[in-house]
Amino acid sequence: MNEIPNNPEPIPAASVVVQKAPLRPQGQGLLQVLQRPLPMAVAVLALLLAVQTVTSHNRINSLRKDMAQSLQKGNAVNAETAAMAREVSDTAKELQIKVGVLESRQAEAQTQQLALEQLYQDLSKNRDEWALTEIEQVLSTASQQLQLAGNVPGALIALQNADRSLGRSDKPQFLNIRRAIGADIERLKAMPAVDLAGVALRLDSVIAHVDTLPMLSDEKPLLPAAPLRSTRAKKDAKEPAPEALSLGQRMTQTWRNWSQEMWDDVRQLVRVRSVETPEALMLSPTESFFVRENLKLRLLNARMALLSRNEASFRDDLNSAQEILLKYFDTRARATQSAQGALRQVQANNLTIEMPTLSGSLDAVRNYKAKQ
């Protein structure tokens, strides 16, 4: 599109000549105009130029306004773009800082991961050795408890835990150790069982009833018996008298009743018993208390010896407890007889059972560690 100058040069007024002619008839004027084409063409051309100039000027003004608006919009867009660019730049800086922090943390994490991998490798190398050391310590402790206290259930639990730990590793080189542990488990299971808990409960029952056992020094005289005359009077009251008694018969009956009452009273005052230990009858209340406490201590020592499988101490304490019962307590009483029977049942248990050792399992573990 050709550019139109902003200020077109005006057409000089002298170039357009308008001649005034006298009025003529219409037909003659048109004919004259047609007979003069050049001035008419110049006039039309001048008119067209004027119209084009006005139109071009209007278009130029419109284009100027559009251009000004476009420039304003462009400036606003540029300002927004600049603001967004600054925000993006700030965000980019923050992201760079965060990326730097993340990179440093990633480097630390990689360092820690390498350290953990190295530690895991070290642990995996020594894991078997540590497991065998732990198993050896557990088996050694179980063997000591088995020999000192006869703790068969504890030894079985230790052997089963060791076998389970070796089974989790699933390594063929542990088969010899597991075979030795299995042999020890079967040996412990084949041992005769001793009901230590039941025996201990019987001893506890006897200890709890010691304070209720009657002693020889505690025996009291019997209550006086009911007079026979009252019984006879009741019988006489029930049976009607066939005839009235004479004076001599009444005196004889009165003397007989009086002598019977006197004999009953005398019999309550004097009692004859055969006692092998007379000093047991002369115990004071304080001495009786200490005798009971001594019996309890003997039974408690027997219980401790039972749990520790000390056969000699167990037998000695039970024999001493039986002697105390025979010497100071009333053996005719049912409670004393029950206590003596319970102690005899306890004495019937055999504690002399030879406990096996866990040397097979321990030797297998130690031999494997020595080969490594």
Contacts in CASP RR format, 6 or more apart in sequence:
PFRMAT RR
TARGET T0000
AUTHOR 0000-0000-0000
METHOD contacts of the structure
MODEL  1
MNEIPNNPEPIPAASVVVQKAPLRPQGQGLLQVLQRPLPMAVAVLALLLA
VQTVTSHNRINSLRKDMAQSLQKGNAVNAETAAMAREVSDTAKELQIKVG
VLESRQAEAQTQQLALEQLYQDLSKNRDEWALTEIEQVLSTASQQLQLAG
NVPGALIALQNADRSLGRSDKPQFLNIRRAIGADIERLKAMPAVDLAGVA
LRLDSVIAHVDTLPMLSDEKPLLPAAPLRSTRAKKDAKEPAPEALSLGQR
MTQTWRNWSQEMWDDVRQLVRVRSVETPEALMLSPTESFFVRENLKLRLL
NARMALLSRNEASFRDDLNSAQEILLKYFDTRARATQSAQGALRQVQANN
LTIEMPTLSGSLDAVRNYKAKQ
4 56 0 8 1.000
4 59 0 8 1.000
4 60 0 8 1.000
6 60 0 8 1.000
8 53 0 8 1.000
8 56 0 8 1.000
8 57 0 8 1.000
11 46 0 8 1.000
11 49 0 8 1.000
11 50 0 8 1.000
15 42 0 8 1.000
15 46 0 8 1.000
16 42 0 8 1.000
16 43 0 8 1.000
16 46 0 8 1.000
17 39 0 8 1.000
21 29 0 8 1.000
21 32 0 8 1.000
24 32 0 8 1.000
33 40 0 8 1.000
128 169 0 8 1.000
128 171 0 8 1.000
129 369 0 8 1.000
129 372 0 8 1.000
131 165 0 8 1.000
131 166 0 8 1.000
131 169 0 8 1.000
132 177 0 8 1.000
132 365 0 8 1.000
132 368 0 8 1.000
132 369 0 8 1.000
133 369 0 8 1.000
134 165 0 8 1.000
135 162 0 8 1.000
135 165 0 8 1.000
135 166 0 8 1.000
135 177 0 8 1.000
135 365 0 8 1.000
136 362 0 8 1.000
136 365 0 8 1.000
136 366 0 8 1.000
136 369 0 8 1.000
138 158 0 8 1.000
138 161 0 8 1.000
138 162 0 8 1.000
139 158 0 8 1.000
139 159 0 8 1.000
139 162 0 8 1.000
139 358 0 8 1.000
139 361 0 8 1.000
139 362 0 8 1.000
139 365 0 8 1.000
140 362 0 8 1.000
141 158 0 8 1.000
142 151 0 8 1.000
142 154 0 8 1.000
142 155 0 8 1.000
142 158 0 8 1.000
142 159 0 8 1.000
142 358 0 8 1.000
143 155 0 8 1.000
143 357 0 8 1.000
143 358 0 8 1.000
143 359 0 8 1.000
143 362 0 8 1.000
145 151 0 8 1.000
145 154 0 8 1.000
145 155 0 8 1.000
146 152 0 8 1.000
146 154 0 8 1.000
146 155 0 8 1.000
146 355 0 8 1.000
146 356 0 8 1.000
146 357 0 8 1.000
146 358 0 8 1.000
147 355 0 8 1.000
147 357 0 8 1.000
148 308 0 8 1.000
149 307 0 8 1.000
149 308 0 8 1.000
149 309 0 8 1.000
150 309 0 8 1.000
150 355 0 8 1.000
152 188 0 8 1.000
152 191 0 8 1.000
152 193 0 8 1.000
152 355 0 8 1.000
155 188 0 8 1.000
155 358 0 8 1.000
156 185 0 8 1.000
156 188 0 8 1.000
156 189 0 8 1.000
159 181 0 8 1.000
159 182 0 8 1.000
159 184 0 8 1.000
159 185 0 8 1.000
159 188 0 8 1.000
159 358 0 8 1.000
159 361 0 8 1.000
160 185 0 8 1.000
162 181 0 8 1.000
162 361 0 8 1.000
163 178 0 8 1.000
163 181 0 8 1.000
163 182 0 8 1.000
163 185 0 8 1.000
166 174 0 8 1.000
166 177 0 8 1.000
166 178 0 8 1.000
166 181 0 8 1.000
167 174 0 8 1.000
167 178 0 8 1.000
173 368 0 8 1.000
174 368 0 8 1.000
176 364 0 8 1.000
176 368 0 8 1.000
177 361 0 8 1.000
177 364 0 8 1.000
177 365 0 8 1.000
177 368 0 8 1.000
179 364 0 8 1.000
180 360 0 8 1.000
180 361 0 8 1.000
180 363 0 8 1.000
180 364 0 8 1.000
181 361 0 8 1.000
181 364 0 8 1.000
182 361 0 8 1.000
183 360 0 8 1.000
184 356 0 8 1.000
184 358 0 8 1.000
184 360 0 8 1.000
184 361 0 8 1.000
187 356 0 8 1.000
188 356 0 8 1.000
191 353 0 8 1.000
191 355 0 8 1.000
191 356 0 8 1.000
192 353 0 8 1.000
194 349 0 8 1.000
194 350 0 8 1.000
194 351 0 8 1.000
194 353 0 8 1.000
195 349 0 8 1.000
196 306 0 8 1.000
196 307 0 8 1.000
199 306 0 8 1.000
199 346 0 8 1.000
199 349 0 8 1.000
200 303 0 8 1.000
200 306 0 8 1.000
200 307 0 8 1.000
202 342 0 8 1.000
202 345 0 8 1.000
202 346 0 8 1.000
203 299 0 8 1.000
203 302 0 8 1.000
203 303 0 8 1.000
203 306 0 8 1.000
203 346 0 8 1.000
204 303 0 8 1.000
205 342 0 8 1.000
206 299 0 8 1.000
206 339 0 8 1.000
206 342 0 8 1.000
206 343 0 8 1.000
207 296 0 8 1.000
207 299 0 8 1.000
207 300 0 8 1.000
207 303 0 8 1.000
209 335 0 8 1.000
209 338 0 8 1.000
209 339 0 8 1.000
210 292 0 8 1.000
210 295 0 8 1.000
210 296 0 8 1.000
210 299 0 8 1.000
210 339 0 8 1.000
211 292 0 8 1.000
212 335 0 8 1.000
213 292 0 8 1.000
213 325 0 8 1.000
213 329 0 8 1.000
213 330 0 8 1.000
213 333 0 8 1.000
213 335 0 8 1.000
213 336 0 8 1.000
213 339 0 8 1.000
214 329 0 8 1.000
214 330 0 8 1.000
214 333 0 8 1.000
214 335 0 8 1.000
214 336 0 8 1.000
215 280 0 8 1.000
215 283 0 8 1.000
215 288 0 8 1.000
215 291 0 8 1.000
215 292 0 8 1.000
215 328 0 8 1.000
215 329 0 8 1.000
215 330 0 8 1.000
216 275 0 8 1.000
216 280 0 8 1.000
216 281 0 8 1.000
216 283 0 8 1.000
216 328 0 8 1.000
216 329 0 8 1.000
216 330 0 8 1.000
217 280 0 8 1.000
217 281 0 8 1.000
217 282 0 8 1.000
217 283 0 8 1.000
217 284 0 8 1.000
217 288 0 8 1.000
217 328 0 8 1.000
218 288 0 8 1.000
218 330 0 8 1.000
219 330 0 8 1.000
221 268 0 8 1.000
221 271 0 8 1.000
222 268 0 8 1.000
224 264 0 8 1.000
224 265 0 8 1.000
224 268 0 8 1.000
225 264 0 8 1.000
225 268 0 8 1.000
227 257 0 8 1.000
227 260 0 8 1.000
227 261 0 8 1.000
227 264 0 8 1.000
228 257 0 8 1.000
228 260 0 8 1.000
228 261 0 8 1.000
228 264 0 8 1.000
229 257 0 8 1.000
229 260 0 8 1.000
229 261 0 8 1.000
232 257 0 8 1.000
245 253 0 8 1.000
275 281 0 8 1.000
277 327 0 8 1.000
277 328 0 8 1.000
280 327 0 8 1.000
280 328 0 8 1.000
283 291 0 8 1.000
283 328 0 8 1.000
288 328 0 8 1.000
291 324 0 8 1.000
291 328 0 8 1.000
294 324 0 8 1.000
295 321 0 8 1.000
295 324 0 8 1.000
295 325 0 8 1.000
298 317 0 8 1.000
298 318 0 8 1.000
298 320 0 8 1.000
298 321 0 8 1.000
298 324 0 8 1.000
299 317 0 8 1.000
299 321 0 8 1.000
301 313 0 8 1.000
301 317 0 8 1.000
302 313 0 8 1.000
302 314 0 8 1.000
302 317 0 8 1.000
302 318 0 8 1.000
302 321 0 8 1.000
302 346 0 8 1.000
305 311 0 8 1.000
305 313 0 8 1.000
305 314 0 8 1.000
305 317 0 8 1.000
306 314 0 8 1.000
306 351 0 8 1.000
309 351 0 8 1.000
309 353 0 8 1.000
310 351 0 8 1.000
311 351 0 8 1.000
311 352 0 8 1.000
314 351 0 8 1.000
315 347 0 8 1.000
318 343 0 8 1.000
318 346 0 8 1.000
318 347 0 8 1.000
321 343 0 8 1.000
322 340 0 8 1.000
322 343 0 8 1.000
325 331 0 8 1.000
325 336 0 8 1.000
325 339 0 8 1.000
325 340 0 8 1.000
325 343 0 8 1.000
329 336 0 8 1.000
330 336 0 8 1.000
331 337 0 8 1.000
331 340 0 8 1.000
END
